[in-house]
Amino acid sequence: MIESVIEIGKISAGNRLDDIYSKINIDNNENKENFIEEIVFPYKSSENKVKGDLKSVNKTNAVQVAKEYYWIGNPKANNPKIRVTSDNFLTVEAALPNLLRSLEDKDSDLFQKISWVVENYFEKNLDKEKKVLKIREDKIDTIHKINISKDVKLYTIRIGEELICKNKEYLNLINETFMPKDTDYHNGFCSNCMKNGKVTTNTKKLQFKYYITDKVSFASDFEFFDKNFCLCQECYRNAIEGENFLLKNFETKLGEDLIIIPRAIKASSTSEETLDYIFKFTRSSINGKVQGFSQFRQFIEDLEEKTNNSYILDLLFYKKDKQSFKIKHFVQDISLFRIKKIIEQLYYSNELIKNFNYTVNLSTFYNLLSKKDKEIAMNYIIKIFKGEDINNGKLIFDFIQSEKNRIYLENIAKKDSYKQFLQMIKFLYFLRKMELFKYNNEVVSIMELKGNDKNIRPEDSLLQQMALSEQSESLVRLGFLLAQVSSAQYHSGLTKSPILEKVNFNGTDIKGVQRLVTIIEEKMKQYKLFYKNNTIDLQKLNFIIAKEAQRWNLNNNENVFYIMAGYSISRANSFKNDDGEIGEDVSEDEQVREEEN
């Protein structure tokens, strides 16, 4: 991975601090003002009071302001506290005395300025055990006081008319803090470029963890480790550039924070424009935003041309806080072919069933499962990228458990769960097209709806395309009837749908299915729902259940899934208004009754 990061660093080489600016945490309340405050120290003038000068900052100019004031985050514990721009006033206050000790050229203009300011405006802080300096109280302007509040998002230092954060000597010093100390270098060969010269084994300044350093078996505990992995200064700088470029430009989210790392690229033949194209293409496999198949094909052709058909990438899922960067999952060697297939099958899945109005992508799939266990959801995502087998029965179980948590823990009405079931049905179709199912391969070609015969009920058109067993088909039909009864209860004035409470998301065995059939049949009598389509569904499912009950092989969660799948399909079809949008809850049989009347 580090070879790819270094190559990206070469491509993006520029002003390092421009690439690693940090985010300014602007308040979401648009009516609340946010500020950056310049702490102004008059320099050899008649004025002798330190004052605060507030500048406005908002979401529109936040990135520009962060770059202008070189806001690069607060220093880590092992770095010198010399950054004059910070979101913490005490960090800024301590920066000038610390800078004075860090500057080597005692004759430089910056050293002379800071030395004069520290001598005239600072005193020892007697409240601290350590000998630290603070701004003298009698030197703070009583009118233009330093404003220390939550409204101030950044503090920085100005001496006279000069912003210290823009001083060239200061910037060079900050840049050097990203590199190992001179004492960390020795003569040797760089493991990346193989050049002979000054090299280091110290990777503590790098953000990504390229190898384990906290285990007894780690090579640094052995003699001659410096022969195993070393970086020269140039490769080290490029690694830093590459990391920062990836974090700012190749970061997205798929359940967890994700960095897309292009591989098999060379700086000599790759531009930033090509890197950007790779990122947009890969992100499309996550969010499914490629619009139109012709656009998709053109996208593929352009990418193959830009990368000479050598597109390979790694996915780095990570968690970052103020002091650490933790790699949670690392998926290697994903080919262009794999990404093409994911985008293509997501596109086809949404095209074939777009009359259901709910699109699927990898992010929606993660969200469908993460209510149960985020790690389980992430494991499925990784399997998709790796092309590993997925157990259909286990996937349905995890989905049902996730949906149960959503309903019971978040108090979501069961009648509203049809959207999640529709999305899951689509995604099962996608996984089947990706050839990832090793078990129970009877999955939902239910969704391959090609019939446009307006004389056939949409549900029957779907059933004609099924590749389901008789058992699964009977449960889907039961779901159709469940939707009819639920709709009738809704129109009878009930705020909730009692019939849906009979579906047990903890799982339902065949006896539970039979009990549900009996209850639904009774409700059909109560609400006078014995119309042609409903009667046919009831007759067929009763025949299949009677024939198959003694050898029923669907598990309890699959029973629930297929019942709710039928409910969701029927509900989605019965909701369509003339514009094809989801509208009032009106069933097809009710529409027929209205037409008859």
Buried (B, 14 or more C-beta within 10 A) or exposed (E): BBBBBBBBBBBBBEEBBEBBBBEBEBBEEEEEEBBBBBBBBBBEEEEEBBBBBBBEBBEEBBEEBBBBBBBBBBBEEEBBBBBBBBBEBBBBBBBBBBBBEBBEEEEEEBBBBBBBBBEBBBEEBEEEEEEBBBBEEEBBBEEBEBBBEEEBBBBBBBBEEBBBBBBEBBBEBBBEBBBBEEEBBEEBBBBBBEEEEBBBBBBEBBBBBBEEEEEEEEBBEEEEEBEEBBBBBBBBBBBBBBBBBBBBBBBBEBBBBBBBBBBBBEBEEBEEEBBEBBBEBBBBBBBBEBEEEEEBEEBBEEBBEBBEEBBBBBBBBBEEEEEEBEBEBBBBEBBBEBBBBBBBBBBBBBEBBEEBBBBBBBBBBBBBBBBBBEEBBBBBBBBBBBBEEBBBBBBBBBBBBBBBBBBEEEEBEBBEBBBBBBBBBBBBBBBBBBEBBEEBEBBBBBBBBEEEEEEEBBBBBBBEBBEBBBBBBBBBBBBBBBBBBBBBBBBEEEEEBEBBEBBBBEBBBBEBBBEBBEBBBEBBEEBEBEBEBBEBBBEBBBEBBEEBEEEBEBBBBBBBBBBBBBBBBBBBBBBBEEEEEBEEBBBBBBEEEEEEE
